[in-house]
Amino acid sequence: MVVGMCVAGSFYFISFPWPFFTGNLTFKSPAPTPTNFSLTNFSDINQLKYESTGCDQSMEWCHYTPKLPLLVYLLSYPLMSIGLPISNVAVSTLYSKILGPRKQGWMQSVMNVAGSAARFLGPILISVLFEKFGPRIAWLMTSGVITISICTVLVFFYSLRPLEMKPKMASGDKLRYDGGILYHF
């Protein structure tokens, strides 16, 4: 699980817009205005389909954020594609093992609802932050979530064990196990 999160997190480290990347972002060019436009001339319709790509000049971060080389992005993206599925499967398996024979359906549903809420709200939050502050804050927030997740797993690593159910015992019974002797009074 930690390996998967580290692999996915390395994507954000590699593709972060570091100051040593050269080149500036491309700015949007203004849309052309149609001249002598009429609905009867179908060749004029192409002027309405114009879409400018690039960074909006009204956003301050566009002026100082370096352009990420396409090759760096393309080579680092598979790390995300490999790391996230590894951690997702590991988290689901670990959660299932820790729950044991308890209400698996209900608890797995709660975990799925939390994941769905994050997949719904996360892009909204990140897009607002991205528009206001640029890619650096989006990358730092996502890297922060991954780092907190890794640290949480490492801190509670020895607590993450499969559930051990106590055997049914009658009054006065004792059971010897690795942790000592269990007495039932």
N, CA, C and O of each residue as an XYZ file, in Angstrom:
740
protein
N       0.832     -1.179      0.000
C       0.000      0.000      0.000
C       0.884      1.253      0.000
O       0.653      2.181     -0.775
N       1.875      1.272      0.856
C       2.767      2.423      0.934
C       3.558      2.556     -0.365
O       3.797      3.664     -0.844
N       3.961      1.422     -0.926
C       4.706      1.454     -2.192
C       3.847      2.077     -3.288
O       4.330      2.910     -4.055
N       2.587      1.683     -3.365
C       1.681      2.244     -4.367
C       1.506      3.741     -4.197
O       1.503      4.487     -5.176
N       1.356      4.185     -2.938
C       1.203      5.618     -2.698
C       2.486      6.380     -3.023
O       2.431      7.502     -3.527
N       3.640      5.775     -2.736
C       4.915      6.426     -3.069
C       5.098      6.531     -4.579
O       5.577      7.549     -5.080
N       4.718      5.482     -5.301
C       4.830      5.512     -6.770
C       3.902      6.583     -7.332
O       4.307      7.361     -8.197
N       2.660      6.629     -6.849
C       1.713      7.653     -7.322
C       2.190      9.045     -6.917
O       2.082      9.987     -7.702
N       2.712      9.182     -5.709
C       3.202     10.479     -5.243
C       4.407     10.972     -6.021
O       4.614     12.179     -6.150
N       5.203     10.046     -6.541
C       6.371     10.469     -7.321
C       5.955     11.182     -8.606
O       6.712     11.999     -9.129
N       4.761     10.882     -9.122
C       4.253     11.615    -10.282
C       4.159     13.104     -9.965
O       4.571     13.942    -10.767
N       3.614     13.429     -8.791
C       3.455     14.835     -8.415
C       4.797     15.506     -8.170
O       4.961     16.693     -8.452
N       5.755     14.752     -7.649
C       7.087     15.319     -7.436
C       7.774     15.621     -8.769
O       8.375     16.682     -8.941
N       7.678     14.684     -9.704
C       8.352     14.849    -10.998
C       7.673     15.921    -11.842
O       8.346     16.732    -12.478
N       6.340     15.928    -11.850
C       5.615     16.839    -12.748
C       5.293     18.190    -12.111
O       4.574     18.992    -12.707
N       5.804     18.453    -10.927
C       5.612     19.757    -10.291
C       6.273     20.839    -11.162
O       7.355     20.602    -11.699
N       5.656     22.007    -11.313
C       6.277     23.068    -12.138
C       7.465     23.722    -11.422
O       7.359     24.834    -10.906
N       8.575     23.023    -11.403
C       9.784     23.500    -10.738
C      10.337     24.717    -11.459
O      10.167     24.843    -12.672
N      10.998     25.618    -10.736
C      11.539     26.834    -11.364
C      12.612     26.563    -12.427
O      12.835     27.401    -13.301
N      13.274     25.407    -12.361
C      14.323     25.140    -13.342
C      13.781     24.701    -14.707
O      14.547     24.592    -15.665
N      12.477     24.450    -14.806
C      11.901     24.174    -16.122
C      11.896     25.477    -16.914
O      11.525     26.530    -16.395
N      12.304     25.394    -18.157
C      12.376     26.603    -18.978
C      11.133     26.711    -19.846
O      10.423     25.731    -20.071
N      10.893     27.886    -20.313
C       9.746     28.129    -21.182
C       8.594     28.732    -20.413
O       8.414     28.480    -19.221
N       7.827     29.525    -21.109
C       6.665     30.173    -20.510
C       5.398     29.508    -21.007
O       5.382     28.860    -22.053
N       4.342     29.679    -20.238
C       3.051     29.147    -20.662
C       2.532     29.915    -21.871
O       2.813     31.103    -22.028
N       1.788     29.244    -22.708
C       1.176     29.870    -23.869
C      -0.102     30.569    -23.418
O      -0.897     30.012    -22.661
N      -0.285     31.793    -23.893
C      -1.487     32.538    -23.524
C      -2.563     32.375    -24.580
O      -2.275     32.142    -25.754
N      -3.807     32.500    -24.143
C      -4.929     32.457    -25.082
C      -4.851     33.647    -26.015
O      -4.508     34.757    -25.609
N      -5.174     33.398    -27.266
C      -5.282     34.518    -28.195
C      -6.752     34.913    -28.274
O      -7.631     34.067    -28.108
N      -7.021     36.174    -28.522
C      -8.427     36.597    -28.564
C      -9.164     35.927    -29.730
O      -8.596     35.681    -30.795
N     -10.419     35.647    -29.494
C     -11.232     34.993    -30.522
C     -11.483     35.958    -31.673
O     -11.718     37.146    -31.451
N     -11.435     35.452    -32.902
C     -11.716     36.333    -34.038
C     -13.187     36.738    -34.058
O     -14.060     35.949    -33.694
N     -13.446     37.934    -34.472
C     -14.834     38.395    -34.566
C     -15.309     38.195    -35.999
O     -14.633     38.600    -36.945
N     -16.454     37.580    -36.155
C     -16.948     37.370    -37.525
C     -17.343     38.698    -38.176
O     -17.982     39.547    -37.554
N     -16.960     38.851    -39.397
C     -17.322     40.046    -40.155
C     -18.301     39.656    -41.251
O     -18.158     38.613    -41.889
N     -19.272     40.488    -41.455
C     -20.301     40.229    -42.462
C     -20.900     38.836    -42.302
O     -21.046     38.100    -43.277
N     -21.242     38.483    -41.081
C     -21.783     37.156    -40.803
C     -23.253     37.101    -41.203
O     -24.032     37.992    -40.865
N     -23.621     36.049    -41.923
C     -25.030     35.840    -42.267
C     -25.335     34.356    -42.105
O     -24.467     33.510    -42.319
N     -26.539     34.054    -41.737
C     -26.929     32.669    -41.523
C     -27.112     31.907    -42.830
O     -27.221     30.681    -42.811
N     -27.147     32.574    -43.917
C     -27.327     31.886    -45.196
C     -25.996     31.395    -45.766
O     -25.983     30.487    -46.597
N     -24.912     31.962    -45.345
C     -23.612     31.557    -45.862
C     -23.004     30.565    -44.866
O     -22.553     30.970    -43.794
N     -22.986     29.264    -45.207
C     -22.533     28.234    -44.270
C     -21.019     28.229    -44.068
O     -20.545     27.583    -43.134
N     -20.272     28.894    -44.868
C     -18.823     28.950    -44.643
C     -18.502     29.829    -43.440
O     -17.435     29.687    -42.844
N     -19.410     30.737    -43.072
C     -19.186     31.596    -41.910
C     -19.335     30.837    -40.591
O     -18.882     31.316    -39.551
N     -19.962     29.665    -40.622
C     -20.206     28.922    -39.384
C     -18.894     28.481    -38.749
O     -18.846     28.301    -37.532
N     -17.823     28.300    -39.528
C     -16.530     27.888    -38.985
C     -15.944     28.942    -38.052
O     -15.169     28.613    -37.155
N     -16.306     30.193    -38.256
C     -15.792     31.245    -37.388
C     -16.367     31.137    -35.981
O     -15.747     31.615    -35.031
N     -17.535     30.522    -35.825
C     -18.153     30.376    -34.515
C     -17.548     29.225    -33.714
O     -17.700     29.187    -32.493
N     -16.868     28.290    -34.370
C     -16.311     27.123    -33.697
C     -14.907     27.368    -33.158
O     -14.277     26.429    -32.670
N     -14.408     28.562    -33.225
C     -13.055     28.862    -32.788
C     -12.938     28.744    -31.275
O     -13.734     29.319    -30.532
N     -11.940     27.994    -30.829
C     -11.697     27.879    -29.396
C     -10.208     28.086    -29.151
O      -9.370     27.343    -29.663
N      -9.901     29.082    -28.379
C      -8.516     29.386    -28.077
C      -8.059     28.539    -26.895
O      -8.801     28.367    -25.928
N      -6.854     28.016    -26.972
C      -6.310     27.249    -25.860
C      -5.118     27.995    -25.280
O      -4.473     28.790    -25.964
N      -4.841     27.737    -24.044
C      -3.724     28.387    -23.378
C      -4.173     28.979    -22.064
O      -5.303     28.779    -21.618
N      -3.274     29.702    -21.466
C      -3.519     30.289    -20.156
C      -4.166     31.666    -20.311
O      -3.771     32.453    -21.172
N      -5.148     31.943    -19.483
C      -5.835     33.231    -19.521
C      -4.923     34.300    -18.921
O      -4.394     34.117    -17.824
N      -4.741     35.390    -19.614
C      -3.818     36.430    -19.163
C      -4.285     37.129    -17.888
O      -3.489     37.789    -17.220
N      -5.556     36.991    -17.546
C      -6.045     37.627    -16.327
C      -5.589     36.886    -15.069
O      -5.665     37.435    -13.970
N      -5.121     35.655    -15.217
C      -4.650     34.877    -14.072
C      -3.180     35.203    -13.823
O      -2.335     35.017    -14.698
N      -2.887     35.690    -12.621
C      -1.529     36.130    -12.291
C      -0.504     35.018    -12.405
O       0.615     35.252    -12.862
N      -0.870     33.809    -11.994
C       0.088     32.715    -11.966
C       0.555     32.314    -13.363
O       1.593     31.667    -13.502
N      -0.185     32.682    -14.383
C       0.227     32.349    -15.759
C       1.509     33.079    -16.154
O       2.242     32.618    -17.029
N       1.777     34.190    -15.527
C       2.933     35.003    -15.901
C       4.239     34.489    -15.304
O       5.311     34.765    -15.844
N       4.168     33.743    -14.194
C       5.412     33.297    -13.560
C       5.552     31.775    -13.456
O       6.604     31.297    -13.033
N       4.544     31.012    -13.823
C       4.632     29.554    -13.757
C       5.370     29.022    -14.982
O       4.994     29.338    -16.111
N       6.414     28.219    -14.778
C       7.134     27.678    -15.930
C       6.333     26.572    -16.623
O       5.486     25.914    -16.018
N       6.624     26.398    -17.873
C       5.936     25.386    -18.671
C       6.592     24.025    -18.428
O       7.811     23.885    -18.534
N       5.772     23.031    -18.103
C       6.266     21.682    -17.882
C       6.535     21.037    -19.241
O       5.651     21.022    -20.097
N       7.735     20.505    -19.452
C       7.992     19.834    -20.728
C       7.053     18.647    -20.927
O       6.823     17.870    -20.000
N       6.522     18.513    -22.113
C       5.563     17.453    -22.414
C       6.177     16.079    -22.161
O       5.498     15.185    -21.656
N       7.431     15.902    -22.499
C       8.086     14.612    -22.301
C       8.142     14.232    -20.818
O       7.960     13.064    -20.475
N       8.389     15.197    -19.945
C       8.421     14.938    -18.503
C       7.044     14.473    -18.035
O       6.936     13.525    -17.258
N       6.005     15.133    -18.504
C       4.649     14.750    -18.114
C       4.305     13.353    -18.628
O       3.774     12.525    -17.888
N       4.607     13.103    -19.886
C       4.267     11.808    -20.482
C       5.036     10.661    -19.841
O       4.504      9.558    -19.714
N       6.265     10.902    -19.440
C       7.053      9.847    -18.811
C       6.678      9.639    -17.340
O       6.854      8.540    -16.815
N       6.167     10.668    -16.671
C       5.814     10.528    -15.262
C       4.373     10.055    -15.057
O       4.060      9.505    -14.001
N       3.507     10.250    -16.018
C       2.096      9.885    -15.838
C       1.883      8.389    -15.589
O       1.011      8.037    -14.794
N       2.644      7.491    -16.234
C       2.443      6.065    -15.913
C       2.665      5.733    -14.436
O       2.113      4.753    -13.936
N       3.462      6.532    -13.736
C       3.644      6.295    -12.302
C       2.317      6.422    -11.568
O       2.029      5.645    -10.657
N       1.513      7.398    -11.963
C       0.189      7.578    -11.367
C      -0.710      6.396    -11.746
O      -1.454      5.880    -10.912
N      -0.634      5.983    -12.991
C      -1.485      4.897    -13.477
C      -1.133      3.563    -12.839
O      -1.973      2.666    -12.783
N       0.077      3.421    -12.364
C       0.498      2.181    -11.708
C       0.268      2.271    -10.195
O      -0.219      1.317     -9.587
N       0.609      3.393     -9.595
C       0.555      3.536     -8.142
C      -0.838      3.545     -7.552
O      -1.076      2.913     -6.523
N      -1.770      4.254     -8.188
C      -3.122      4.352     -7.615
C      -3.858      3.009     -7.567
O      -4.456      2.696     -6.538
N      -3.840      2.201     -8.637
C      -4.519      0.900     -8.515
C      -3.895     -0.009     -7.463
O      -4.604     -0.745     -6.777
N      -2.564      0.041     -7.333
C      -1.910     -0.783     -6.314
C      -2.408     -0.384     -4.930
O      -2.780     -1.246     -4.134
N      -2.419      0.924     -4.635
C      -2.874      1.349     -3.306
C      -4.359      1.116     -3.108
O      -4.789      0.776     -2.006
N      -5.150      1.293     -4.159
C      -6.596      1.102     -4.033
C      -6.920     -0.345     -3.673
O      -7.737     -0.592     -2.786
N      -6.296     -1.291     -4.343
C      -6.548     -2.704     -4.042
C      -6.052     -3.038     -2.644
O      -6.720     -3.759     -1.903
N      -4.885     -2.518     -2.280
C      -4.328     -2.809     -0.956
C      -5.210     -2.241      0.158
O      -5.432     -2.901      1.173
N      -5.711     -1.023     -0.030
C      -6.571     -0.410      0.994
C      -7.869     -1.197      1.146
O      -8.302     -1.465      2.266
N      -8.486     -1.564      0.041
C      -9.742     -2.329      0.105
C      -9.531     -3.681      0.769
O     -10.347     -4.110      1.585
N      -8.433     -4.358      0.422
C      -8.150     -5.661      1.022
C      -7.879     -5.539      2.513
O      -8.402     -6.318      3.310
N      -7.069     -4.571      2.889
C      -6.741     -4.367      4.289
C      -7.989     -4.018      5.098
O      -8.180     -4.523      6.204
N      -8.824     -3.164      4.547
C     -10.066     -2.772      5.220
C     -10.960     -3.987      5.447
O     -11.553     -4.144      6.514
N     -11.047     -4.833      4.440
C     -11.862     -6.035      4.540
C     -11.313     -6.989      5.601
O     -12.078     -7.574      6.367
N     -10.001     -7.144      5.646
C      -9.382     -8.048      6.629
C      -9.536     -7.510      8.053
O      -9.779     -8.280      8.982
N      -9.396     -6.201      8.227
C      -9.526     -5.622      9.562
C     -10.960     -5.726     10.064
O     -11.191     -5.941     11.254
N     -11.924     -5.573      9.156
C     -13.331     -5.694      9.562
C     -13.672     -7.099     10.015
O     -14.466     -7.281     10.938
N     -13.077     -8.096      9.371
C     -13.368     -9.483      9.718
C     -14.799     -9.842      9.361
O     -15.335     -9.334      8.376
N     -15.426    -10.711     10.147
C     -16.769    -11.183      9.808
C     -17.892    -10.244     10.237
O     -19.058    -10.637     10.245
N     -17.551     -9.014     10.591
C     -18.604     -8.065     10.983
C     -19.399     -7.639      9.757
O     -19.270     -8.248      8.696
N     -20.208     -6.615      9.887
C     -21.096     -6.160      8.803
C     -20.279     -5.610      7.630
O     -20.155     -4.396      7.469
N     -19.728     -6.504      6.818
C     -18.864     -6.121      5.706
C     -19.595     -5.256      4.688
O     -19.063     -4.238      4.245
N     -20.793     -5.645      4.318
C     -21.532     -4.918      3.287
C     -21.747     -3.459      3.663
O     -21.514     -2.559      2.856
N     -22.193     -3.234      4.897
C     -22.458     -1.876      5.358
C     -21.172     -1.064      5.431
O     -21.132      0.068      4.950
N     -20.130     -1.619      6.020
C     -18.886     -0.883      6.199
C     -18.175     -0.621      4.856
O     -17.594      0.447      4.663
N     -18.221     -1.583      3.943
C     -17.642     -1.362      2.607
C     -18.432     -0.268      1.887
O     -17.856      0.531      1.149
N     -19.739     -0.232      2.099
C     -20.563      0.824      1.489
C     -20.188      2.191      2.037
O     -20.114      3.164      1.286
N     -19.950      2.271      3.340
C     -19.535      3.540      3.946
C     -18.203      3.993      3.346
O     -18.025      5.172      3.042
N     -17.266      3.050      3.177
C     -15.980      3.401      2.577
C     -16.164      3.862      1.123
O     -15.516      4.814      0.688
N     -17.040      3.193      0.378
C     -17.294      3.593     -1.011
C     -17.964      4.957     -1.092
O     -17.663      5.736     -1.995
N     -18.868      5.259     -0.163
C     -19.516      6.572     -0.152
C     -18.482      7.659      0.128
O     -18.506      8.717     -0.501
N     -17.576      7.401      1.069
C     -16.521      8.379      1.369
C     -15.630      8.580      0.153
O     -15.261      9.710     -0.168
N     -15.282      7.491     -0.526
C     -14.463      7.602     -1.738
C     -15.190      8.340     -2.849
O     -14.589      9.143     -3.563
N     -16.470      8.073     -2.998
C     -17.265      8.757     -4.030
C     -17.395     10.240     -3.723
O     -17.323     11.070     -4.629
N     -17.585     10.578     -2.460
C     -17.666     11.995     -2.073
C     -16.354     12.702     -2.372
O     -16.348     13.846     -2.826
N     -15.243     12.022     -2.115
C     -13.937     12.621     -2.415
C     -13.746     12.788     -3.921
O     -13.191     13.791     -4.372
N     -14.204     11.809     -4.696
C     -14.082     11.921     -6.161
C     -15.034     12.976     -6.723
O     -14.800     13.498     -7.814
N     -16.095     13.293     -5.998
C     -17.025     14.336     -6.424
C     -16.542     15.719     -6.007
O     -16.511     16.642     -6.821
N     -16.166     15.862     -4.741
C     -15.785     17.174     -4.202
C     -14.345     17.559     -4.522
O     -14.041     18.742     -4.673
N     -13.459     16.574     -4.626
C     -12.048     16.844     -4.883
C     -11.801     17.659     -6.145
O     -11.115     18.679     -6.085
N     -12.343     17.237     -7.290
C     -12.123     18.025     -8.507
C     -12.690     19.439     -8.435
O     -12.122     20.362     -9.019
N     -13.794     19.618     -7.731
C     -14.361     20.965     -7.599
C     -13.414     21.851     -6.797
O     -13.111     22.976     -7.194
N     -12.951     21.329     -5.666
C     -12.026     22.086     -4.828
C     -10.721     22.375     -5.566
O     -10.244     23.509     -5.558
N     -10.150     21.371     -6.194
C      -8.871     21.542     -6.882
C      -9.012     22.493     -8.062
O      -8.108     23.289     -8.316
N     -10.128     22.430     -8.793
C     -10.279     23.334     -9.944
C     -10.406     24.790     -9.500
O      -9.897     25.691    -10.168
N     -11.085     25.023     -8.374
C     -11.171     26.389     -7.844
C      -9.790     26.875     -7.419
O      -9.398     28.000     -7.728
N      -9.058     26.027     -6.712
C      -7.698     26.387     -6.297
C      -6.782     26.565     -7.502
O      -5.956     27.478     -7.530
N      -6.930     25.688     -8.504
C      -6.098     25.774     -9.703
C      -6.337     27.088    -10.434
O      -5.389     27.746    -10.863
N      -7.596     27.469    -10.575
C      -7.909     28.711    -11.281
C      -7.376     29.933    -10.538
O      -6.910     30.889    -11.158
N      -7.447     29.896     -9.216
C      -7.021     31.045     -8.420
C      -5.502     31.112     -8.240
O      -4.910     32.185     -8.349
N      -4.866     29.950     -7.960
C      -3.450     29.947     -7.580
C      -2.531     29.205     -8.550
O      -1.310     29.309     -8.432
N      -3.084     28.469     -9.495
C      -2.255     27.770    -10.466
C      -1.977     26.327    -10.086
O      -2.493     25.826     -9.086
N      -1.151     25.657    -10.896
C      -0.924     24.225    -10.678
C      -0.104     23.907     -9.431
O      -0.199     22.799     -8.902
N       0.684     24.839     -8.961
C       1.538     24.539     -7.804
C       0.717     24.182     -6.573
O       1.025     23.206     -5.889
N      -0.312     24.950     -6.284
C      -1.112     24.681     -5.085
C      -1.894     23.381     -5.244
O      -2.066     22.638     -4.277
N      -2.367     23.103     -6.456
C      -3.084     21.846     -6.699
C      -2.153     20.653     -6.494
O      -2.534     19.658     -5.878
N      -0.953     20.760     -7.005
C       0.027     19.675     -6.854
C       0.434     19.534     -5.389
O       0.557     18.415     -4.891
N       0.644     20.648     -4.697
C       1.049     20.588     -3.293
C      -0.055     19.998     -2.412
O       0.230     19.223     -1.499
N      -1.309     20.360     -2.681
C      -2.413     19.805     -1.876
C      -2.537     18.301     -2.088
O      -2.702     17.546     -1.130
N      -2.458     17.871     -3.338
C      -2.568     16.446     -3.617
C      -1.378     15.695     -3.031
O      -1.535     14.606     -2.479
N      -0.189     16.279     -3.153
C       1.002     15.659     -2.555
C       0.869     15.604     -1.043
O       1.298     14.634     -0.418
N       0.284     16.627     -0.454
C       0.064     16.645      0.986
C      -0.874     15.542      1.441
O      -0.628     14.905      2.465
N      -1.944     15.307      0.695
C      -2.885     14.239      1.047
C      -2.178     12.887      0.963
O      -2.354     12.037      1.837
N      -1.387     12.688     -0.079
C      -0.659     11.416     -0.220
C       0.358     11.267      0.913
O       0.492     10.181      1.478
N       1.070     12.331      1.250
C       2.062     12.272      2.330
C       1.398     11.978      3.673
O       1.904     11.166      4.448
N       0.275     12.627      3.955
C      -0.457     12.358      5.201
C      -0.934     10.914      5.239
O      -0.888     10.274      6.289
N      -1.392     10.394      4.105
C      -1.843      8.996      4.042
C      -0.694      8.040      4.320
O      -0.855      7.079      5.073
N       0.467      8.295      3.718
C       1.632      7.435      3.945
C       2.048      7.484      5.412
O       2.313      6.446      6.018
N       2.104      8.682      5.982
C       2.499      8.823      7.391
C       1.510      8.133      8.318
O       1.918      7.507      9.297
N       0.222      8.236      8.029
C      -0.796      7.587      8.855
C      -0.631      6.079      8.830
O      -0.709      5.423      9.868
N      -0.403      5.527      7.640
C      -0.206      4.079      7.536
C       1.051      3.660      8.294
O       1.041      2.647      8.994
N       2.126      4.423      8.163
C       3.368      4.061      8.855
C       3.239      4.175     10.371
O       3.798      3.350     11.094
N       2.517      5.174     10.869
C       2.343      5.339     12.318
C       1.507      4.200     12.891
O       1.817      3.676     13.961
N       0.452      3.818     12.181
C      -0.452      2.788     12.688
C      -0.198      1.420     12.062
O      -1.068      0.549     12.087
N       0.987      1.236     11.507
C       1.284      0.003     10.772
C       1.068     -1.251     11.624
O       0.464     -2.216     11.158
N       1.555     -1.243     12.862
C       1.438     -2.439     13.691
C       0.028     -2.631     14.248
O      -0.288     -3.698     14.774
N      -0.807     -1.626     14.141
C      -2.201     -1.769     14.567
C      -3.070     -2.338     13.457
O      -4.191     -2.777     13.711
N      -2.574     -2.334     12.252
C      -3.351     -2.801     11.108
C      -3.216     -4.317     10.981
O      -2.400     -4.822     10.209
N      -4.033     -5.027     11.754
C      -4.009     -6.489     11.756
C      -5.405     -7.014     11.477
O      -6.398     -6.344     11.759
N      -5.476     -8.210     10.923
C      -6.801     -8.809     10.745
C      -7.485     -9.016     12.092
O      -6.830     -9.244     13.109
N      -8.790     -8.935     12.082
C      -9.560     -9.106     13.307
C      -9.440    -10.542     13.796
O      -9.603    -11.485     13.022
N      -9.154    -10.704     15.083
C      -9.133    -12.027     15.698
C     -10.361    -12.138     16.588
O     -10.516    -11.383     17.549
N     -11.210    -13.059     16.269
C     -12.427    -13.256     17.052
C     -12.125    -14.153     18.242
O     -11.390    -15.133     18.123
N     -12.692    -13.814     19.379
C     -12.525    -14.649     20.558
C     -13.407    -15.889     20.394
O     -14.547    -15.795     19.939
N     -12.878    -17.022     20.761
C     -13.713    -18.231     20.654
C     -14.812    -18.215     21.718
O     -14.686    -17.560     22.752
N     -15.880    -18.942     21.444
C     -16.947    -19.060     22.435
C     -16.472    -19.998     23.548
O     -16.067    -21.134     23.302
N     -16.535    -19.492     24.757
C     -16.064    -20.271     25.894
C     -17.135    -20.309     26.976
O     -17.893    -19.358     27.163
N     -17.174    -21.408     27.666
C     -18.100    -21.543     28.794
C     -17.420    -20.968     30.039
O     -16.205    -20.772     30.051
N     -18.182    -20.707     31.055
C     -17.646    -20.152     32.281
C     -16.626    -21.127     32.882
O     -16.891    -22.321     33.019
N     -15.455    -20.586     33.235
C     -14.401    -21.403     33.832
C     -13.409    -21.945     32.815
O     -12.390    -22.518     33.202
N     -13.674    -21.781     31.543
C     -12.750    -22.276     30.506
C     -11.540    -21.364     30.395
O     -11.601    -20.172     30.696
N     -10.440    -21.958     29.954
C      -9.255    -21.168     29.659
C      -8.706    -21.612     28.306
O      -8.857    -22.765     27.902
N      -8.054    -20.653     27.608
C      -7.518    -20.932     26.278
C      -6.108    -20.366     26.206
O      -5.885    -19.182     26.459
N      -5.158    -21.234     25.855
C      -3.771    -20.799     25.711
C      -3.579    -20.348     24.248
O      -3.952    -21.056     23.313
N      -2.989    -19.158     24.079
C      -2.674    -18.637     22.746
C      -1.382    -17.875     22.811
O      -0.779    -17.779     23.880
N      -0.917    -17.306     21.655
C       0.396    -16.654     21.576
C       0.526    -15.500     22.564
O       1.621    -15.239     23.062
N      -0.556    -14.814     22.850
C      -0.494    -13.655     23.724
C      -0.617    -14.007     25.199
O      -0.582    -13.114     26.046
N      -0.757    -15.263     25.520
C      -0.892    -15.664     26.924
C      -2.025    -16.644     27.091
O      -2.228    -17.531     26.262
N      -2.772    -16.475     28.186
C      -3.894    -17.367     28.477
C      -5.147    -16.516     28.615
O      -5.148    -15.498     29.307
N      -6.191    -16.937     27.963
C      -7.478    -16.244     28.029
C      -8.375    -17.038     28.985
O      -8.624    -18.223     28.767
N      -8.859    -16.378     30.043
C      -9.755    -16.993     31.007
C     -11.146    -16.427     30.819
O     -11.308    -15.231     30.574
N     -12.155    -17.282     30.932
C     -13.539    -16.825     30.883
C     -14.162    -17.107     32.241
O     -14.237    -18.268     32.642
N     -14.608    -16.097     32.955
C     -15.175    -16.270     34.287
C     -16.668    -16.335     34.236
O     -17.316    -16.479     35.273
